[in-house]
Amino acid sequence: MYAVVVSFEIRPEAMPEFMPLMLANARQSLELEEGCQQFDVATDPLRAGEVFLYELYTDRAAFDVHLSAAHFKTFDSAVAKMIVTKDVRTFTEVTQ
């Protein structure tokens, strides 16, 4: 497994527009990308404007497919000006 966690800080006025686009991106990733196993979108009401993603892919190559997917590129372009900060971290499963 290849895990990706993303934290966004979204401009407060952009949240109503950002969230439907984010949820559509998550849904399309799961529906269209064979290697996307999980794509969770989470928020905390005490931290308005913060959006947390937890994504699982079969491997790094599957994540690369996600990054090159048309739906992701469309989403990324549409939300670019809505984002204050974005932190992406990746993790590879530890095996023995």
JOPENOR-V194674 format. One record per residue. N is the residue number from 1. PSI is psi in degrees with one decimal (999 if undefined). OMEGA is omega in whole degrees, 0 to 359 (none if undefined). D_CENTER is the distance of its C-alpha to the mean C-alpha in Angstrom with 1 decimal. Layout:
BEGIN
N&PSI&OMEGA&D_CENTER + N&PSI&OMEGA&D_CENTER
END
This chain:
BEGIN
1&151.1&177&16.3 + 2&115.5&183&13.6 + 3&141.9&177&11.2 + 4&127.2&174&8.1 + 5&134.1&183&7.6 + 6&133.1&173&6.2 + 7&126.7&177&8.6 + 8&145.8&162&9.1 + 9&119.3&185&12.7 + 10&141.7&175&13.2 + 11&130.7&186&16.7 + 12&-41.4&182&18.4 + 13&-15.0&183&19.8 + 14&-11.7&184&16.6 + 15&-43.9&180&14.9 + 16&-29.9&178&16.7 + 17&-35.8&184&15.5 + 18&-47.6&189&11.8 + 19&-45.5&177&11.2 + 20&-37.1&178&12.6 + 21&-40.4&179&10.6 + 22&-45.6&180&7.2 + 23&-36.7&177&9.0 + 24&-39.5&178&10.4 + 25&-43.4&179&7.5 + 26&-46.8&181&6.6 + 27&-45.8&180&10.4 + 28&-36.0&177&11.2 + 29&-45.7&180&9.1 + 30&-39.6&184&11.3 + 31&-36.1&190&14.3 + 32&-19.2&185&14.5 + 33&111.8&182&13.4 + 34&-35.9&183&16.0 + 35&-4.6&178&14.4 + 36&112.7&184&11.2 + 37&-29.1&182&12.8 + 38&144.4&179&10.5 + 39&94.0&182&7.2 + 40&139.5&176&8.0 + 41&125.4&184&7.3 + 42&150.7&174&10.2 + 43&167.4&175&12.5 + 44&121.5&182&16.1 + 45&-22.0&179&18.8 + 46&-11.7&179&20.6 + 47&68.3&181&17.9 + 48&136.2&180&17.4 + 49&-10.8&178&14.9 + 50&132.0&178&12.6 + 51&132.7&183&9.2 + 52&132.3&177&7.9 + 53&141.0&172&5.1 + 54&115.7&184&7.1 + 55&140.1&175&6.9 + 56&131.2&178&10.4 + 57&159.3&180&11.9 + 58&-33.0&179&15.6 + 59&178.9&181&15.9 + 60&-37.0&180&14.8 + 61&-38.0&178&16.2 + 62&-36.9&176&13.8 + 63&-38.5&177&10.8 + 64&-37.6&174&12.9 + 65&-43.8&178&13.5 + 66&-48.2&183&9.8 + 67&-25.0&180&10.0 + 68&-2.4&182&13.3 + 69&142.1&181&12.7 + 70&-41.8&181&14.3 + 71&-36.2&178&11.9 + 72&-44.6&180&9.0 + 73&-40.1&178&11.8 + 74&-47.0&178&12.9 + 75&-50.5&184&9.8 + 76&-42.6&179&9.6 + 77&-41.1&183&13.3 + 78&-31.8&186&13.6 + 79&-4.4&187&11.6 + 80&-44.1&184&13.0 + 81&-8.1&180&15.9 + 82&-15.0&189&14.3 + 83&128.7&174&12.7 + 84&-50.5&177&15.2 + 85&155.3&178&13.4 + 86&125.3&179&10.3 + 87&119.8&181&10.6 + 88&127.7&177&9.0 + 89&141.9&180&11.0 + 90&150.8&182&11.8 + 91&140.0&177&14.5 + 92&137.8&180&16.9 + 93&137.8&178&18.9 + 94&125.0&178&22.4 + 95&157.9&181&25.1 + 96&999&none&28.9
END
